[in-house]
Each structure stands twice: as structure tokens, then as C-alpha cells.
Amino acid sequence: MKNLIFVIMLVLSSHTYAQSASENTNIYLRVFDMEGKKIGKGKMLSMLKTSLILSRNGEPVEIPVSNIGSIKTKRSGGNNMLIGASVGAGAMAIIGAATADPDAALFAYNAGEGAAIGTLFGGTVGAMVGGVTTLFKKSKSYEINGNQEKWKAFTEMIVNN
């Protein structure tokens, strides 16, 4: 019985070494044409010899290499600022409304006024914090300009990272 269990476990676990390494497809890319206009953005699904396939809202979008001027990794700095402003505004609005005391002697305000002031203050501070985090983002830019050699170098670099 012990040998039978050993053989079954050996057979069931042998497939773990036969799997191929999957490429990192959790990379967010922004794709620009030759004039610098954004023509696509989203998470990378795959890179073919002649095109890049991105996932945009769950739908695959294929962009031919001949149309690609440059590729930038990660999201833009404005995205950091928007998220920071949203989190800051929401948190401070809740705190402003929760700490409202209309009967206070010095700073009397109701919950609506506290939420409004918290939203303005928290949104401003959150946007500033988001702007500072942009400095540490380490996004990269790659010039392709429709060139197959540059595209091949880019695909090799992405696969190796």
C-alpha cells in the first residue's frame, strides 16, 4: 500500500516540472504613435513579431509595430495625483463630518460644512502627495518608431525582466 501511494504521488507531481515559464503580462503600457499621440493603453497581453496586444477594459486591442512611435511603462503621473486626491478627499470628508460640533465655542460647524472643508483640504493634500510619489515611480520610455530591430530589443528586454 505504501508503494502504491508513493507511485501515485510521483505520477501526480511529475507535471510540475513540465510547465513552461509564463511571461509577465501584468505590465501596464502606454503606446504613442510617431507624432506622440497616445494610441493605446492597458495591460500587456502578448507581444508578437509584428504587433502588441493590450487588454483595455477586458477587450484585446492589437497595435501594429509599424504604428508604434514610443512605449512608456506604468501609468502617468496624473494618475497618482488623482488617486491621492480621491483618497485624501474621501478620508478628510469623513473626518470633517465626524468631528463636527455645531455647539462649539470657537470653531462651530455642522457635518455638511465639515465634510466640504475636509474634501477641499484632503483633496489638495492628497494631490500633492500623489505628485511627490510620481518622482519615485521609475517608469521607463522606449523609442520604437516602427523599427523591427528596436521592437525585438524591447520584447527581449520585457521578457527578461
TORPA-4810 file (N, C-alpha, C, O; in nm, 3 decimals):
<nodes>
NODE_1_0.082_-0.119_0.000_0.000_0.000_0.000_0.087_0.127_0.000_0.057_0.225_-0.069_M
NODE_2_0.195_0.122_0.078_0.284_0.238_0.086_0.348_0.264_-0.051_0.361_0.380_-0.090_K
NODE_3_0.387_0.162_-0.123_0.447_0.177_-0.255_0.346_0.233_-0.355_0.382_0.313_-0.441_N
NODE_4_0.222_0.190_-0.345_0.117_0.239_-0.435_0.096_0.390_-0.415_0.084_0.464_-0.513_L
NODE_5_0.089_0.433_-0.292_0.073_0.576_-0.263_0.194_0.654_-0.313_0.179_0.763_-0.368_I
NODE_6_0.313_0.599_-0.295_0.434_0.665_-0.343_0.432_0.682_-0.494_0.466_0.789_-0.545_F
NODE_7_0.392_0.579_-0.567_0.386_0.585_-0.714_0.281_0.685_-0.759_0.304_0.761_-0.853_V
NODE_8_0.167_0.687_-0.693_0.061_0.782_-0.730_0.109_0.926_-0.707_0.087_1.012_-0.792_I
NODE_9_0.172_0.951_-0.595_0.223_1.086_-0.568_0.331_1.126_-0.668_0.338_1.242_-0.710_M
NODE_10_0.416_1.031_-0.705_0.521_1.059_-0.802_0.462_1.095_-0.937_0.508_1.190_-1.001_L
NODE_11_0.361_1.023_-0.981_0.297_1.049_-1.109_0.223_1.183_-1.107_0.230_1.260_-1.203_V
NODE_12_0.153_1.211_-0.998_0.076_1.335_-0.990_0.165_1.459_-0.979_0.125_1.567_-1.024_L
NODE_13_0.282_1.446_-0.921_0.368_1.563_-0.905_0.466_1.581_-1.021_0.535_1.683_-1.025_S
NODE_14_0.475_1.488_-1.113_0.572_1.499_-1.222_0.539_1.612_-1.319_0.629_1.661_-1.388_S
NODE_15_0.416_1.652_-1.327_0.378_1.758_-1.422_0.426_1.896_-1.377_0.428_1.988_-1.459_H
NODE_16_0.464_1.914_-1.253_0.505_2.048_-1.207_0.633_2.095_-1.274_0.652_2.215_-1.289_T
NODE_17_0.720_2.007_-1.314_0.844_2.047_-1.380_0.826_2.060_-1.531_0.915_2.112_-1.599_Y
NODE_18_0.715_2.016_-1.584_0.693_2.021_-1.727_0.630_2.152_-1.772_0.617_2.176_-1.892_A
NODE_19_0.591_2.236_-1.678_0.526_2.361_-1.714_0.628_2.461_-1.766_0.740_2.469_-1.717_Q
NODE_20_0.587_2.537_-1.866_0.676_2.640_-1.919_0.659_2.768_-1.838_0.553_2.791_-1.780_S
NODE_21_0.762_2.850_-1.835_0.756_2.975_-1.761_0.663_3.071_-1.832_0.671_3.088_-1.953_A
NODE_22_0.575_3.134_-1.757_0.484_3.230_-1.818_0.549_3.367_-1.817_0.623_3.401_-1.725_S
NODE_23_0.520_3.445_-1.919_0.578_3.578_-1.926_0.497_3.673_-1.839_0.379_3.650_-1.812_E
NODE_24_0.561_3.779_-1.795_0.497_3.876_-1.708_0.401_3.961_-1.791_0.445_4.049_-1.866_N
NODE_25_0.272_3.935_-1.779_0.174_4.012_-1.856_0.100_4.111_-1.769_-0.003_4.165_-1.810_T
NODE_26_0.150_4.136_-1.650_0.086_4.232_-1.562_0.154_4.369_-1.573_0.163_4.443_-1.475_N
NODE_27_0.201_4.401_-1.692_0.272_4.526_-1.717_0.176_4.624_-1.784_0.115_4.592_-1.886_I
NODE_28_0.162_4.742_-1.726_0.078_4.846_-1.783_0.162_4.928_-1.879_0.269_4.977_-1.843_Y
NODE_29_0.114_4.945_-2.001_0.187_5.018_-2.104_0.100_5.129_-2.163_-0.022_5.116_-2.173_L
NODE_30_0.166_5.238_-2.201_0.103_5.345_-2.277_0.177_5.352_-2.410_0.299_5.363_-2.413_R
NODE_31_0.103_5.344_-2.520_0.163_5.337_-2.653_0.130_5.466_-2.728_0.015_5.510_-2.732_V
NODE_32_0.234_5.525_-2.789_0.220_5.650_-2.862_0.261_5.629_-3.008_0.346_5.546_-3.038_F
NODE_33_0.198_5.707_-3.098_0.235_5.698_-3.240_0.357_5.785_-3.268_0.418_5.838_-3.175_D
NODE_34_0.392_5.799_-3.395_0.513_5.872_-3.434_0.507_6.021_-3.398_0.611_6.085_-3.379_M
NODE_35_0.385_6.077_-3.389_0.370_6.219_-3.355_0.357_6.242_-3.205_0.346_6.356_-3.161_E
NODE_36_0.359_6.136_-3.125_0.347_6.149_-2.980_0.205_6.142_-2.927_0.183_6.166_-2.809_G
NODE_37_0.109_6.109_-3.013_-0.030_6.097_-2.971_-0.054_5.956_-2.916_-0.011_5.857_-2.976_K
NODE_38_-0.122_5.948_-2.801_-0.148_5.818_-2.740_-0.247_5.739_-2.826_-0.356_5.787_-2.855_K
NODE_39_-0.207_5.618_-2.865_-0.293_5.534_-2.948_-0.341_5.410_-2.874_-0.424_5.336_-2.926_I
NODE_40_-0.290_5.386_-2.755_-0.334_5.271_-2.679_-0.276_5.271_-2.540_-0.168_5.325_-2.515_G
NODE_41_-0.350_5.209_-2.448_-0.301_5.191_-2.313_-0.373_5.072_-2.252_-0.487_5.041_-2.288_K
NODE_42_-0.306_5.007_-2.159_-0.365_4.892_-2.093_-0.259_4.792_-2.053_-0.139_4.815_-2.072_G
NODE_43_-0.303_4.682_-1.996_-0.211_4.577_-1.954_-0.173_4.493_-2.076_-0.257_4.462_-2.160_K
NODE_44_-0.046_4.457_-2.082_0.004_4.381_-2.195_-0.047_4.237_-2.188_-0.032_4.170_-2.087_M
NODE_45_-0.107_4.192_-2.297_-0.148_4.052_-2.308_-0.038_3.969_-2.371_0.000_3.864_-2.320_L
NODE_46_0.014_4.018_-2.486_0.123_3.947_-2.552_0.192_4.038_-2.652_0.140_4.142_-2.693_S
NODE_47_0.312_3.995_-2.688_0.391_4.067_-2.788_0.420_3.970_-2.901_0.480_3.864_-2.881_M
NODE_48_0.378_4.005_-3.019_0.404_3.925_-3.137_0.517_3.989_-3.216_0.564_4.096_-3.179_L
NODE_49_0.560_3.924_-3.323_0.667_3.980_-3.404_0.626_4.109_-3.473_0.709_4.196_-3.498_K
NODE_50_0.497_4.121_-3.504_0.452_4.238_-3.580_0.352_4.325_-3.505_0.307_4.426_-3.560_T
NODE_51_0.316_4.290_-3.382_0.218_4.371_-3.311_0.225_4.350_-3.159_0.286_4.256_-3.109_S
NODE_52_0.162_4.442_-3.090_0.149_4.440_-2.945_0.001_4.426_-2.914_-0.082_4.496_-2.972_L
NODE_53_-0.033_4.337_-2.822_-0.173_4.318_-2.785_-0.190_4.360_-2.640_-0.127_4.305_-2.549_I
NODE_54_-0.277_4.460_-2.620_-0.307_4.512_-2.487_-0.448_4.475_-2.447_-0.534_4.453_-2.533_L
NODE_55_-0.472_4.467_-2.319_-0.606_4.446_-2.267_-0.659_4.579_-2.218_-0.606_4.638_-2.124_S
NODE_56_-0.764_4.627_-2.282_-0.826_4.754_-2.245_-0.971_4.726_-2.208_-1.051_4.692_-2.294_R
NODE_57_-1.005_4.741_-2.081_-1.139_4.711_-2.029_-1.181_4.568_-2.061_-1.297_4.543_-2.094_N
NODE_58_-1.087_4.476_-2.052_-1.116_4.335_-2.076_-1.117_4.295_-2.222_-1.129_4.177_-2.253_G
NODE_59_-1.105_4.389_-2.311_-1.106_4.361_-2.455_-0.965_4.371_-2.510_-0.893_4.466_-2.479_E
NODE_60_-0.922_4.274_-2.592_-0.788_4.283_-2.651_-0.782_4.388_-2.762_-0.873_4.400_-2.845_P
NODE_61_-0.674_4.465_-2.761_-0.651_4.568_-2.862_-0.515_4.539_-2.925_-0.414_4.532_-2.856_V
NODE_62_-0.514_4.522_-3.057_-0.389_4.491_-3.128_-0.336_4.618_-3.195_-0.408_4.687_-3.267_E
NODE_63_-0.208_4.646_-3.169_-0.143_4.764_-3.227_-0.024_4.717_-3.309_0.068_4.657_-3.254_I
NODE_64_-0.025_4.742_-3.440_0.088_4.701_-3.524_0.216_4.778_-3.488_0.210_4.896_-3.453_P
NODE_65_0.329_4.711_-3.497_0.458_4.773_-3.466_0.483_4.893_-3.556_0.544_4.991_-3.513_V
NODE_66_0.437_4.887_-3.679_0.459_4.999_-3.773_0.392_5.127_-3.726_0.429_5.235_-3.772_S
NODE_67_0.293_5.119_-3.637_0.223_5.237_-3.586_0.282_5.288_-3.454_0.246_5.396_-3.409_N
NODE_68_0.372_5.211_-3.393_0.423_5.245_-3.260_0.543_5.338_-3.272_0.644_5.305_-3.334_I
NODE_69_0.531_5.457_-3.211_0.642_5.551_-3.205_0.722_5.531_-3.077_0.845_5.521_-3.081_G
NODE_70_0.652_5.525_-2.964_0.719_5.501_-2.836_0.624_5.429_-2.741_0.502_5.429_-2.758_S
NODE_71_0.685_5.368_-2.640_0.610_5.296_-2.538_0.660_5.343_-2.403_0.780_5.352_-2.379_I
NODE_72_0.566_5.374_-2.314_0.600_5.412_-2.177_0.539_5.311_-2.082_0.424_5.270_-2.098_K
NODE_73_0.617_5.272_-1.982_0.567_5.178_-1.883_0.498_5.253_-1.771_0.522_5.372_-1.750_T
NODE_74_0.414_5.185_-1.701_0.339_5.236_-1.586_0.243_5.347_-1.625_0.243_5.392_-1.740_K
NODE_75_0.163_5.388_-1.533_0.063_5.492_-1.557_0.126_5.630_-1.547_0.238_5.645_-1.497_R
NODE_76_0.054_5.731_-1.595_0.108_5.867_-1.594_0.107_5.924_-1.452_0.041_5.870_-1.362_S
NODE_77_0.180_6.032_-1.433_0.186_6.097_-1.303_0.052_6.153_-1.259_0.023_6.159_-1.139_G
NODE_78_-0.030_6.194_-1.353_-0.164_6.243_-1.320_-0.249_6.138_-1.253_-0.336_6.171_-1.172_G
NODE_79_-0.225_6.012_-1.286_-0.299_5.904_-1.221_-0.266_5.899_-1.072_-0.356_5.881_-0.990_N
NODE_80_-0.140_5.914_-1.037_-0.101_5.918_-0.895_-0.169_6.033_-0.824_-0.218_6.018_-0.711_N
NODE_81_-0.173_6.149_-0.889_-0.233_6.267_-0.827_-0.383_6.248_-0.810_-0.439_6.289_-0.708_M
NODE_82_-0.449_6.188_-0.908_-0.593_6.165_-0.899_-0.627_6.068_-0.787_-0.721_6.091_-0.711_L
NODE_83_-0.551_5.960_-0.776_-0.576_5.864_-0.668_-0.549_5.927_-0.533_-0.627_5.909_-0.439_I
NODE_84_-0.439_6.002_-0.521_-0.408_6.070_-0.396_-0.517_6.169_-0.357_-0.556_6.175_-0.241_G
NODE_85_-0.566_6.247_-0.454_-0.671_6.344_-0.426_-0.800_6.275_-0.384_-0.870_6.322_-0.293_A
NODE_86_-0.833_6.164_-0.450_-0.957_6.092_-0.416_-0.951_6.034_-0.276_-1.046_6.047_-0.198_S
NODE_87_-0.840_5.970_-0.243_-0.826_5.910_-0.110_-0.824_6.019_-0.003_-0.891_6.007_0.099_V
NODE_88_-0.748_6.124_-0.027_-0.740_6.233_0.070_-0.873_6.302_0.091_-0.912_6.330_0.204_G
NODE_89_-0.944_6.330_-0.019_-1.074_6.397_-0.008_-1.175_6.310_0.065_-1.248_6.358_0.151_A
NODE_90_-1.179_6.182_0.032_-1.274_6.093_0.098_-1.246_6.077_0.246_-1.338_6.084_0.328_G
NODE_91_-1.121_6.057_0.280_-1.085_6.037_0.421_-1.111_6.163_0.502_-1.168_6.157_0.611_A
NODE_92_-1.069_6.277_0.450_-1.087_6.401_0.526_-1.233_6.446_0.530_-1.274_6.511_0.627_M
NODE_93_-1.312_6.412_0.430_-1.456_6.443_0.436_-1.522_6.366_0.548_-1.605_6.420_0.621_A
NODE_94_-1.486_6.239_0.562_-1.542_6.158_0.671_-1.497_6.213_0.806_-1.578_6.225_0.898_I
NODE_95_-1.370_6.246_0.818_-1.319_6.301_0.945_-1.383_6.436_0.974_-1.420_6.464_1.088_I
NODE_96_-1.397_6.520_0.873_-1.460_6.651_0.892_-1.604_6.640_0.937_-1.648_6.715_1.023_G
NODE_97_-1.678_6.547_0.878_-1.818_6.528_0.917_-1.828_6.465_1.056_-1.916_6.501_1.133_A
NODE_98_-1.739_6.374_1.087_-1.744_6.305_1.217_-1.706_6.396_1.333_-1.754_6.377_1.445_A
NODE_99_-1.620_6.494_1.308_-1.575_6.582_1.416_-1.657_6.710_1.426_-1.621_6.800_1.501_T
NODE_100_-1.765_6.719_1.352_-1.848_6.840_1.353_-1.910_6.861_1.490_-1.960_6.767_1.553_A
NODE_101_-1.907_6.986_1.535_-1.970_7.023_1.663_-2.031_7.161_1.646_-1.962_7.261_1.661_D
NODE_102_-2.162_7.167_1.614_-2.225_7.296_1.591_-2.235_7.382_1.717_-2.258_7.503_1.708_P
NODE_103_-2.216_7.322_1.835_-2.228_7.396_1.960_-2.093_7.436_2.018_-2.087_7.484_2.132_D
NODE_104_-1.985_7.418_1.945_-1.852_7.452_1.995_-1.838_7.603_2.009_-1.902_7.680_1.938_A
NODE_105_-1.755_7.643_2.103_-1.740_7.786_2.131_-1.653_7.855_2.025_-1.684_7.966_1.983_A
NODE_106_-1.546_7.789_1.982_-1.451_7.856_1.895_-1.477_7.828_1.746_-1.499_7.922_1.669_L
NODE_107_-1.474_7.703_1.705_-1.495_7.665_1.565_-1.621_7.579_1.555_-1.613_7.456_1.559_F
NODE_108_-1.734_7.641_1.541_-1.860_7.569_1.530_-1.891_7.545_1.382_-1.895_7.639_1.303_A
NODE_109_-1.912_7.420_1.347_-1.952_7.386_1.209_-2.034_7.258_1.214_-2.016_7.173_1.301_Y
NODE_110_-2.126_7.246_1.117_-2.209_7.125_1.112_-2.140_7.018_1.026_-2.032_7.041_0.972_N
NODE_111_-2.205_6.903_1.015_-2.144_6.790_0.943_-2.123_6.820_0.795_-2.021_6.779_0.738_A
NODE_112_-2.214_6.890_0.732_-2.200_6.924_0.590_-2.084_7.017_0.565_-2.008_6.999_0.470_G
NODE_113_-2.069_7.116_0.650_-1.956_7.208_0.637_-1.824_7.136_0.664_-1.725_7.162_0.596_E
NODE_114_-1.823_7.048_0.763_-1.701_6.971_0.794_-1.661_6.881_0.678_-1.543_6.869_0.646_G
NODE_115_-1.762_6.819_0.615_-1.732_6.732_0.500_-1.679_6.814_0.384_-1.586_6.771_0.316_A
NODE_116_-1.736_6.932_0.360_-1.691_7.017_0.248_-1.548_7.066_0.271_-1.465_7.061_0.181_A
NODE_117_-1.521_7.112_0.391_-1.386_7.161_0.422_-1.286_7.045_0.415_-1.175_7.061_0.364_I
NODE_118_-1.326_6.929_0.469_-1.239_6.811_0.464_-1.210_6.767_0.322_-1.098_6.726_0.290_G
NODE_119_-1.311_6.776_0.235_-1.292_6.739_0.095_-1.191_6.831_0.027_-1.102_6.785_-0.043_T
NODE_120_-1.206_6.961_0.048_-1.112_7.056_-0.014_-0.971_7.038_0.040_-0.875_7.031_-0.037_L
NODE_121_-0.959_7.032_0.170_-0.826_7.019_0.230_-0.763_6.883_0.196_-0.647_6.877_0.154_F
NODE_122_-0.837_6.775_0.214_-0.785_6.641_0.187_-0.753_6.618_0.041_-0.654_6.552_0.009_G
NODE_123_-0.835_6.674_-0.049_-0.808_6.661_-0.192_-0.681_6.731_-0.232_-0.604_6.679_-0.314_G
NODE_124_-0.658_6.849_-0.176_-0.537_6.925_-0.207_-0.412_6.854_-0.155_-0.314_6.837_-0.227_T
NODE_125_-0.417_6.814_-0.030_-0.301_6.745_0.028_-0.277_6.611_-0.042_-0.163_6.574_-0.069_V
NODE_126_-0.384_6.537_-0.071_-0.370_6.409_-0.139_-0.310_6.424_-0.278_-0.228_6.341_-0.319_G
NODE_127_-0.349_6.528_-0.351_-0.292_6.553_-0.484_-0.144_6.585_-0.474_-0.064_6.542_-0.557_A
NODE_128_-0.106_6.662_-0.370_0.036_6.693_-0.352_0.116_6.567_-0.319_0.225_6.548_-0.371_M
NODE_129_0.061_6.482_-0.234_0.130_6.356_-0.200_0.141_6.268_-0.325_0.246_6.207_-0.347_V
NODE_130_0.035_6.262_-0.406_0.041_6.186_-0.530_0.145_6.240_-0.626_0.212_6.164_-0.695_G
NODE_131_0.159_6.372_-0.630_0.262_6.434_-0.715_0.402_6.398_-0.669_0.491_6.376_-0.751_G
NODE_132_0.423_6.393_-0.537_0.554_6.356_-0.484_0.584_6.210_-0.515_0.698_6.176_-0.548_V
NODE_133_0.485_6.122_-0.506_0.510_5.980_-0.535_0.545_5.957_-0.682_0.608_5.857_-0.715_T
NODE_134_0.505_6.049_-0.768_0.541_6.038_-0.910_0.692_6.043_-0.930_0.745_5.981_-1.022_T
NODE_135_0.761_6.115_-0.843_0.906_6.125_-0.854_0.975_5.989_-0.834_1.085_5.968_-0.884_L
NODE_136_0.912_5.899_-0.760_0.972_5.769_-0.729_0.912_5.656_-0.811_0.932_5.539_-0.778_F
NODE_137_0.841_5.687_-0.914_0.766_5.588_-0.992_0.853_5.497_-1.078_0.819_5.381_-1.096_K
NODE_138_0.963_5.546_-1.130_1.056_5.470_-1.214_0.990_5.413_-1.339_1.014_5.297_-1.375_K
NODE_139_0.908_5.492_-1.406_0.855_5.445_-1.533_0.961_5.465_-1.640_1.046_5.554_-1.629_S
NODE_140_0.956_5.384_-1.743_1.057_5.389_-1.849_0.991_5.419_-1.982_0.873_5.391_-2.002_K
NODE_141_1.069_5.477_-2.073_1.020_5.510_-2.205_1.111_5.443_-2.309_1.234_5.443_-2.295_S
NODE_142_1.050_5.386_-2.410_1.124_5.316_-2.515_1.081_5.370_-2.650_0.962_5.375_-2.682_Y
NODE_143_1.179_5.411_-2.730_1.153_5.458_-2.865_1.155_5.339_-2.960_1.254_5.265_-2.966_E
NODE_144_1.046_5.320_-3.033_1.036_5.210_-3.129_1.039_5.266_-3.272_1.113_5.216_-3.357_I
NODE_145_0.959_5.369_-3.299_0.950_5.435_-3.430_0.928_5.337_-3.544_0.982_5.355_-3.653_N
NODE_146_0.849_5.233_-3.520_0.816_5.135_-3.623_0.930_5.046_-3.665_0.916_4.971_-3.762_G
NODE_147_1.041_5.052_-3.596_1.162_4.978_-3.632_1.156_4.837_-3.573_1.139_4.821_-3.452_N
NODE_148_1.170_4.734_-3.657_1.162_4.595_-3.611_1.278_4.558_-3.519_1.259_4.479_-3.426_Q
NODE_149_1.397_4.612_-3.541_1.511_4.580_-3.455_1.488_4.635_-3.314_1.514_4.566_-3.214_E
NODE_150_1.439_4.760_-3.306_1.409_4.819_-3.175_1.295_4.743_-3.107_1.297_4.726_-2.985_K
NODE_151_1.197_4.697_-3.185_1.086_4.620_-3.130_1.137_4.487_-3.073_1.096_4.446_-2.965_W
NODE_152_1.225_4.423_-3.146_1.281_4.295_-3.099_1.360_4.316_-2.970_1.350_4.235_-2.878_K
NODE_153_1.438_4.421_-2.963_1.515_4.451_-2.841_1.421_4.480_-2.724_1.447_4.437_-2.612_A
NODE_154_1.312_4.551_-2.750_1.214_4.581_-2.646_1.148_4.453_-2.595_1.135_4.433_-2.474_F
NODE_155_1.106_4.365_-2.686_1.040_4.242_-2.644_1.134_4.153_-2.563_1.092_4.091_-2.465_T
NODE_156_1.262_4.146_-2.603_1.358_4.067_-2.527_1.380_4.126_-2.389_1.393_4.052_-2.291_E
NODE_157_1.385_4.257_-2.380_1.404_4.323_-2.251_1.285_4.298_-2.158_1.305_4.272_-2.039_M
NODE_158_1.165_4.304_-2.209_1.044_4.282_-2.128_1.039_4.136_-2.081_1.006_4.110_-1.965_I
NODE_159_1.070_4.043_-2.168_1.065_3.901_-2.131_1.170_3.869_-2.025_1.145_3.788_-1.936_V
NODE_160_1.288_3.931_-2.034_1.396_3.902_-1.939_1.377_3.970_-1.805_1.443_3.931_-1.709_N
NODE_161_1.290_4.069_-1.794_1.268_4.138_-1.666_1.159_4.077_-1.587_1.129_4.124_-1.477_N
</nodes>
